[in-house]
Amino acid sequence: MINGCDPIKYYEFISAGKPVVSTEIYEIKRKYSEITYFMNYNNCYQIIERAIKEDCLSKKLERIEIAKENTWDIRAKKAYDEIIKYLFLD
């Protein structure tokens, strides 16, 4: 079940531009592995340290931009457009 999830909280976190450390969530890893750090029980501290050390302005700006592209309004508009497209297919 977790393989298909795309947690909205993730976009709230990255909207601050800060590094995000997460467990491996397939959709997040597939889309945003360049700006997200994935950890497990054994490497938690090392990954947090790496996230802090590797943080830079370009990653911060990329995180903020991705968050802007995934607001509730934009997601609702995309869903609406898909529904309309489906309903009015010729």
N, C-alpha and C positions, 0 to 999 in steps of 0.2 A: 504494500500500500504506500509506503513512504517513497518508493521509486517514482511515483507519478505526482508527488506534491511539489508545489512551488510556493513556499511560505511567504505570505505578504509581509510578515514581520521582518524578513530579510531586507526588504526594500526600505523599510523604516530605519533599520540599523545603518545601512549604507548611505542613507540620505545625509547623515552627519559627516560623511567623508572619512570616517574612521575605519581602520581595518576590522574585518569581521572574522572571528574564529568560530568554526562550526563543526559539527559532526558531518560525516559525508552524506549529503542529500543529493541524490542523482541529478535532479534538474538544476540545482545550483552549481554543482560541480561541472556539469555539461556546459552550462552557459557562462559561468563566471569564475572559472578556476584561476584566471590571471589576477583576480583582485580579492579572492577569498582564501582563507587558510583553513585546511581541514585537519582535524585532530581526532585522536582516539584516546582511550584511557591511558595508554602507555606513553604518549608523546605530548600530552597537553601543555606542559610547561615549556618545552622546546618550541612548539608551534606558536605559542603566545609571544615568546621572545623573538622569534623570527618575524612575526607579523609587525612587531614594534620596530625592529631594526630595518626591515625592508620598506617601511612606509615612506612614501614620497609624494610630492605634489601631483605628479601625473596620475598616480593610482587614486589619490583623493578625488581629483576632478573626474576621473572615469567612474568612480563609485557614485558620485553625486549625479552625473549625467544618466547613469543607468536607473537610479532611483526616480529621476524626473520622468523617465520613459515608462515607469510602472506605477503611476499614481492610480488611485481608485477611479478618478475621472477618465483617465486614458484607458484603463482596462475595461471600464463599463462601455466606453465608446467602441472599442474593438469588438466586444461581445455583441453590442447592439448592431454594429455594421455586419457582423457575420450572420446574425439572426435575420436581418433584413435581406441580405444576399440570398440566404437559404429560402426564405418565404417567397421571394419574388423571382425565382429562377424561371426562365422561359422554357 
